[in-house]
Every structure is written in C-alpha cells, then in structure tokens.
C-alpha cells in the first residue's frame, strides 16, 4: 500500500511539472520569445498540450470564460497541491 501511495505521489509531482513547463512555454510563444516554426518547439508544445488537455477540459467546462486568460492550469495545480500535501499524507498515516 505504501509503495502505491509513493507512486501516486511521484505521478502527481510529474503532472505538476508538466503543467508548469507547458505554461512557461505557452508564455514564451505568446511573447514571441520562441516561435512555433521550429519543429522541436512545435512538437514539444503539441505533446504538452495533448498531455494536459484532458486535465483542463473538465475545469474549463465549469469555469467562466475570461477571454484570453486561462486559469485552468492554476486550478489543476491547486488540485494537485491539495492531493499531494493534504490527502496523500493522511493516506500515508492510515497505511502505517
């Protein structure tokens, strides 16, 4: 049981970093620091979007539309934070 909880914690940590990297890369594209004409940048953004879109889609359905401002990554990060720092530690204690 303990190993399973550690695997879930590791996966949540990886999801958190994927969301952060995707957000930073989207800002760099928006401010024209990097462009999508580069194949590596385009494929990386495409892969990150494919990984994060299933997480964002239910949140985007619930949240109101703010135009160009997308707060769904922040909400998903908040959920991941709550899972990693509140729910998983209590499950670790129950597992002992």
N, CA, C and O of each residue as an XYZ file, in Angstrom:
384
protein
N       0.833     -1.201      0.000
C       0.000      0.000      0.000
C       0.868      1.252      0.000
O       0.567      2.231     -0.683
N       1.942      1.208      0.769
C       2.834      2.361      0.859
C       3.501      2.649     -0.483
O       3.654      3.808     -0.868
N       3.892      1.605     -1.186
C       4.534      1.777     -2.492
C       3.559      2.397     -3.477
O       3.943      3.255     -4.273
N       2.322      1.979     -3.433
C       1.304      2.537     -4.325
C       1.096      4.028     -4.068
O       0.958      4.809     -5.009
N       1.074      4.417     -2.809
C       0.929      5.838     -2.477
C       2.145      6.646     -2.920
O       2.005      7.793     -3.343
N       3.320      6.065     -2.827
C       4.518      6.757     -3.299
C       4.508      6.911     -4.817
O       4.967      7.927     -5.338
N       4.001      5.931     -5.518
C       3.884      6.033     -6.973
C       2.893      7.122     -7.350
O       3.145      7.894     -8.274
N       1.770      7.192     -6.646
C       0.782      8.248     -6.901
C       1.392      9.612     -6.622
O       1.160     10.554     -7.380
N       2.166      9.738     -5.550
C       2.822     10.998     -5.222
C       3.808     11.393     -6.318
O       3.868     12.562     -6.701
N       4.575     10.440     -6.823
C       5.522     10.715     -7.899
C       4.796     11.142     -9.173
O       5.226     12.078     -9.847
N       3.706     10.467     -9.503
C       2.940     10.842    -10.697
C       2.335     12.238    -10.571
O       2.310     12.994    -11.542
N       1.852     12.578     -9.384
C       1.320     13.929     -9.184
C       2.428     14.973     -9.293
O       2.199     16.066     -9.812
N       3.624     14.648     -8.810
C       4.769     15.564     -8.930
C       5.125     15.774    -10.406
O       5.409     16.897    -10.821
N       5.110     14.695    -11.197
C       5.406     14.795    -12.626
C       4.336     15.619    -13.336
O       4.662     16.447    -14.187
N       3.073     15.408    -13.002
C       1.979     16.183    -13.600
C       2.149     17.666    -13.293
O       1.925     18.516    -14.154
N       2.546     17.970    -12.059
C       2.752     19.362    -11.675
C       3.825     20.013    -12.559
O       3.636     21.131    -13.038
N       4.926     19.330    -12.772
C       5.996     19.908    -13.579
C       5.628     19.987    -15.052
O       6.047     20.921    -15.735
N       4.862     19.039    -15.555
C       4.403     19.118    -16.943
C       3.532     20.356    -17.136
O       3.656     21.049    -18.146
N       2.655     20.637    -16.178
C       1.786     21.814    -16.271
C       2.609     23.091    -16.212
O       2.345     24.027    -16.967
N       3.595     23.146    -15.335
C       4.442     24.345    -15.215
C       5.231     24.570    -16.499
O       5.302     25.695    -16.992
N       5.820     23.518    -17.041
C       6.601     23.654    -18.279
C       5.703     24.076    -19.434
O       6.088     24.917    -20.247
N       4.511     23.497    -19.511
C       3.583     23.862    -20.585
C       3.157     25.322    -20.470
O       3.052     26.016    -21.481
N       2.913     25.789    -19.265
C       2.515     27.187    -19.071
C       3.651     28.138    -19.452
O       3.417     29.145    -20.121
N       4.861     27.827    -19.037
C       6.000     28.686    -19.366
C       6.244     28.707    -20.867
O       6.500     29.768    -21.436
N       6.168     27.552    -21.513
C       6.365     27.530    -22.962
C       5.266     28.289    -23.693
O       5.540     28.948    -24.696
N       4.033     28.212    -23.213
C       2.960     28.963    -23.872
C       3.161     30.467    -23.699
O       2.841     31.242    -24.601
N       3.687     30.884    -22.552
C       4.005     32.308    -22.368
C       5.124     32.737    -23.303
O       5.069     33.822    -23.881
N       6.142     31.893    -23.455
C       7.255     32.229    -24.347
C       6.787     32.338    -25.787
O       7.275     33.191    -26.529
N       5.853     31.494    -26.197
C       5.295     31.590    -27.545
C       4.436     32.843    -27.664
O       4.492     33.530    -28.683
N       3.650     33.150    -26.650
C       2.759     34.318    -26.699
C       3.546     35.621    -26.774
O       3.117     36.570    -27.430
N       4.700     35.671    -26.100
C       5.507     36.884    -26.115
C       6.586     36.848    -27.187
O       7.499     37.674    -27.178
N       6.486     35.899    -28.110
C       7.361     35.795    -29.268
C       8.831     35.600    -28.906
O       9.711     36.029    -29.653
N       9.106     34.967    -27.784
C      10.476     34.638    -27.424
C      10.919     33.406    -28.201
O      12.042     33.352    -28.700
N      10.036     32.419    -28.302
C      10.259     31.272    -29.169
C       9.098     31.205    -30.148
O       7.988     31.639    -29.837
N       9.356     30.663    -31.324
C       8.263     30.585    -32.298
C       7.970     29.140    -32.651
O       8.807     28.256    -32.464
N       6.801     28.919    -33.152
C       6.352     27.566    -33.461
C       6.792     27.111    -34.844
O       6.409     26.025    -35.279
N       7.579     27.906    -35.539
C       8.130     27.461    -36.818
C       9.234     26.433    -36.611
O       9.536     25.647    -37.509
N       9.834     26.442    -35.425
C      10.832     25.445    -35.076
C      10.122     24.117    -34.813
O       9.179     24.063    -34.024
N      10.570     23.049    -35.470
C       9.905     21.741    -35.336
C       9.942     21.226    -33.907
O       8.945     20.687    -33.426
N      11.073     21.378    -33.214
C      11.176     20.881    -31.846
C      10.196     21.602    -30.922
O       9.530     20.974    -30.099
N      10.115     22.920    -31.065
C       9.201     23.709    -30.230
C       7.759     23.323    -30.525
O       6.964     23.145    -29.602
N       7.420     23.194    -31.792
C       6.047     22.843    -32.172
C       5.670     21.454    -31.657
O       4.574     21.271    -31.129
N       6.559     20.481    -31.804
C       6.256     19.123    -31.347
C       6.193     19.052    -29.825
O       5.369     18.325    -29.270
N       7.062     19.804    -29.150
C       7.030     19.829    -27.688
C       5.732     20.438    -27.189
O       5.102     19.894    -26.282
N       5.324     21.562    -27.770
C       4.061     22.186    -27.383
C       2.875     21.272    -27.673
O       1.944     21.186    -26.873
N       2.910     20.597    -28.808
C       1.829     19.682    -29.167
C       1.740     18.537    -28.162
O       0.650     18.172    -27.721
N       2.896     17.971    -27.803
C       2.905     16.865    -26.836
C       2.419     17.331    -25.469
O       1.642     16.631    -24.821
N       2.867     18.501    -25.022
C       2.428     19.020    -23.728
C       0.937     19.338    -23.732
O       0.246     19.089    -22.745
N       0.443     19.882    -24.832
C      -0.993     20.158    -24.940
C      -1.808     18.865    -24.905
O      -2.866     18.812    -24.277
N      -1.315     17.822    -25.579
C      -2.025     16.540    -25.571
C      -2.039     15.918    -24.183
O      -2.994     15.231    -23.823
N      -0.984     16.152    -23.395
C      -0.930     15.589    -22.041
C      -1.804     16.362    -21.062
O      -2.396     15.768    -20.161
N      -1.891     17.675    -21.228
C      -2.597     18.490    -20.243
C      -4.061     18.752    -20.591
O      -4.850     19.076    -19.703
N      -4.432     18.622    -21.833
C      -5.809     18.933    -22.227
C      -6.850     18.083    -21.503
O      -7.883     18.628    -21.112
N      -6.640     16.772    -21.299
C      -7.646     16.011    -20.542
C      -7.802     16.493    -19.098
O      -8.861     16.308    -18.499
N      -6.774     17.100    -18.545
C      -6.880     17.652    -17.192
C      -7.624     18.985    -17.187
O      -8.373     19.284    -16.256
N      -7.412     19.780    -18.229
C      -8.000     21.120    -18.287
C      -9.462     21.110    -18.726
O     -10.242     21.955    -18.287
N      -9.842     20.165    -19.586
C     -11.173     20.185    -20.199
C     -12.321     20.226    -19.190
O     -13.225     21.044    -19.355
N     -12.331     19.376    -18.145
C     -13.456     19.456    -17.193
C     -13.469     20.769    -16.421
O     -14.538     21.274    -16.078
N     -12.305     21.320    -16.147
C     -12.224     22.589    -15.417
C     -12.723     23.728    -16.300
O     -13.417     24.626    -15.823
N     -12.375     23.694    -17.579
C     -12.809     24.755    -18.497
C     -14.323     24.743    -18.692
O     -14.924     25.788    -18.939
N     -14.950     23.551    -18.580
C     -16.407     23.486    -18.692
C     -17.086     24.148    -17.505
O     -18.161     24.732    -17.647
N     -16.466     24.060    -16.338
C     -17.066     24.599    -15.116
C     -16.802     26.090    -14.961
O     -17.698     26.852    -14.597
N     -15.558     26.507    -15.242
C     -15.167     27.905    -15.006
C     -15.754     28.838    -16.062
O     -15.968     28.437    -17.206
N     -16.012     30.076    -15.673
C     -16.495     31.052    -16.669
C     -15.383     31.433    -17.639
O     -14.200     31.278    -17.334
N     -15.772     31.929    -18.801
C     -14.810     32.326    -19.816
C     -14.238     33.701    -19.476
O     -14.983     34.670    -19.326
N     -12.923     33.778    -19.356
C     -12.248     35.046    -19.070
C     -11.554     35.602    -20.300
O     -10.665     36.444    -20.174
N     -11.933     35.158    -21.471
C     -11.304     35.631    -22.695
C      -9.964     34.951    -22.904
O      -9.886     33.723    -22.943
N      -8.913     35.741    -23.037
C      -7.581     35.198    -23.292
C      -6.927     34.639    -22.037
O      -5.916     33.944    -22.131
N      -7.481     34.925    -20.868
C      -6.903     34.462    -19.606
C      -7.449     33.078    -19.268
O      -8.649     32.909    -19.052
N      -6.560     32.096    -19.226
C      -6.954     30.724    -18.932
C      -6.444     30.363    -17.536
O      -5.238     30.253    -17.318
N      -7.357     30.182    -16.610
C      -6.995     29.874    -15.236
C      -7.051     28.379    -14.930
O      -6.808     27.975    -13.792
N      -7.365     27.561    -15.916
C      -7.477     26.133    -15.661
C      -6.148     25.490    -15.227
O      -6.187     24.585    -14.394
N      -4.973     25.900    -15.741
C      -3.738     25.325    -15.197
C      -3.551     25.642    -13.716
O      -3.063     24.804    -12.958
N      -3.933     26.834    -13.308
C      -3.808     27.201    -11.895
C      -4.737     26.350    -11.025
O      -4.358     25.943     -9.926
N      -5.936     26.085    -11.507
C      -6.885     25.262    -10.752
C      -6.374     23.830    -10.653
O      -6.464     23.212     -9.593
N      -5.836     23.295    -11.758
C      -5.307     21.931    -11.732
C      -4.100     21.855    -10.799
O      -3.956     20.881    -10.060
N      -3.231     22.869    -10.821
C      -2.095     22.891     -9.899
C      -2.565     22.947     -8.451
O      -1.967     22.311     -7.583
N      -3.614     23.689     -8.185
C      -4.165     23.754     -6.836
C      -4.710     22.386     -6.404
O      -4.516     21.970     -5.262
N      -5.380     21.703     -7.306
C      -5.896     20.365     -7.005
C      -4.749     19.387     -6.746
O      -4.815     18.580     -5.819
N      -3.698     19.461     -7.564
C      -2.537     18.596     -7.366
C      -1.875     18.905     -6.026
O      -1.461     17.993     -5.310
N      -1.778     20.184     -5.689
C      -1.187     20.580     -4.407
C      -2.010     20.011     -3.241
O      -1.447     19.488     -2.279
N      -3.317     20.113     -3.330
C      -4.181     19.588     -2.268
C      -4.032     18.072     -2.163
O      -3.976     17.524     -1.062
N      -3.968     17.404     -3.299
C      -3.802     15.953     -3.272
C      -2.467     15.554     -2.656
O      -2.405     14.640     -1.834
N      -1.394     16.245     -3.057
C      -0.059     15.862     -2.576
C       0.180     16.252     -1.123
O       0.858     15.518     -0.404
N      -0.351     17.376     -0.671
C       0.015     17.876      0.649
C      -1.042     17.674      1.724
O      -0.744     17.817      2.909
N      -2.255     17.351      1.342
C      -3.299     17.160      2.345
C      -3.833     15.735      2.329
O      -3.890     15.080      3.370
N      -4.222     15.251      1.155
C      -4.876     13.948      1.086
C      -3.872     12.797      1.173
O      -4.079     11.861      1.946
N      -2.790     12.850      0.394
C      -1.823     11.753      0.433
C      -1.152     11.578      1.794
O      -0.997     10.436      2.228
N      -0.741     12.645      2.500
C      -0.162     12.415      3.829
C      -1.126     11.737      4.798
O      -0.710     10.917      5.617
N      -2.408     12.074      4.710
C      -3.361     11.397      5.588
C      -3.517      9.922      5.190
O      -3.740      9.071      6.052
N      -3.401      9.618      3.897
C      -3.440      8.219      3.467
C      -2.173      7.479      3.891
O      -2.222      6.289      4.201
N      -1.022      8.193      3.905
C       0.218      7.590      4.383
C       0.082      7.196      5.842
O       0.558      6.135      6.245
N      -0.562      8.037      6.637
C      -0.729      7.738      8.053
C      -1.652      6.542      8.269
O      -1.438      5.737      9.175
N      -2.670      6.435      7.435
C      -3.590      5.307      7.547
C      -2.889      4.014      7.120
O      -3.177      2.943      7.654
N      -1.970      4.119      6.157
C      -1.271      2.930      5.665
C      -0.339      2.342      6.708
O      -0.062      1.143      6.671
N       0.149      3.141      7.627
C       1.034      2.617      8.679
C       0.214      1.917      9.670
O       0.743      1.392     10.650
